[in-house]
Each structure stands twice: as C-alpha cells, then as structure tokens.
Amino acid sequence: MHAISPQSGVLGDAFACDCGAVLAGRMTAELHAAENGLCSACLGTAEEQLAPGLLRGCSACVGTGRRKEQITWQLAYAEAEQRITMSLVRGIVAGFDGPFRLSEIADTVRAGLGLATGRMPVGPRVRDLLLRMQAGGEITMLSAPDEMVGTDMVLYRDPQWQRARTLGI
C-alpha cells in the first residue's frame, strides 16, 4: 500500500508518494491518492493530524488509508444527513427536562430509526446538529473538556448539554 507524505521544500507544499511520484500542492496529492485507491483526506497514511504532534486514525477512511472505505463512509454520512434531521433531534432534546449527553441523543435516534449499531454514522451527525443548536442558543454545553491539546484545542468524549432557559420578559 502506498502513502503520500508532506515534504518541506522551497516551492511550498510538496508531497512525495511511496511510488516515487513527487507532487506539487495538496490538490495534486489528493488527486494522485484518489487515482491510486488511497483516501484523499489522509493521503493513504491512515492517520489525521488534529494538532501538531497529535495523530489519530483517519475519520474519513476509518483508519484504513483506502479510498473505498472513504467513499463508503461519505455515502453513509450523506444518508445520515437525509434521515437524521434537525427537527428529529430537536424533538428528542425537547423530551429531556435536565442535562443530556451526546450518546443518549444518538442512542435515542438510532433506536427510533431502527438502525443497527454501525449501520450509519449516527453519533457524528447528531453531534453536528447539537453543535448547531448550541450555536443558535437553543442548548447550552455543561461539559468541561476531557482533554486539552496544546493551548487552543479541547477534546470532548461524550459532551453534556441542557436546553437553554428562556426568560419570560
């Protein structure tokens, strides 16, 4: 299996593939990766860099470095976008009087839609919708970060929110 790695150089962004190809720019590297069956997000390395020095398995290809798995995940997420709507998540959140966790909402969505675990990326889709609700002031995050990465990045494993209180003025 090939992998494409960044190379520092005078010309700016450059990448080198294990097959010997030298690629100028990220777009060229992504195209080369796709043409060779590699994930165009991690360029076949199976890892994504969250912050300098912090790597994790690539979420686009599920840590395989392969294009097929990347496309499968993207199609599953597109299906999740169609089936897991904002109104569905809002309705579930409305049923909680107190704090709730991402996992509770995701499990309720999964059960309500009759989805087997792993059938669709329910958690990531629900997380995205909850974050939109938070940005809109509908819910408030209660969780403290589980981990600090550097000085400007935090990680949450199973964040907790509650519905925002409205003032009757």
Buried (B, 14 or more C-beta within 10 A) or exposed (E): EBBBEBEEEEEEBBBBBEEEBEBEEBEBBBEBBBEBBBBBBBBBBBBBEBEEEEBEBBBBBBBBBBBEBBBEBBEBBEBBEEEBEEEBBBEBBEEBEEBBBBBBBBBBBBEEBEBEEEEBBBBBBBBBBBBEBBEEEBBBEEBEEEEEBEEEEEBBEEBBBBBEEEEEE
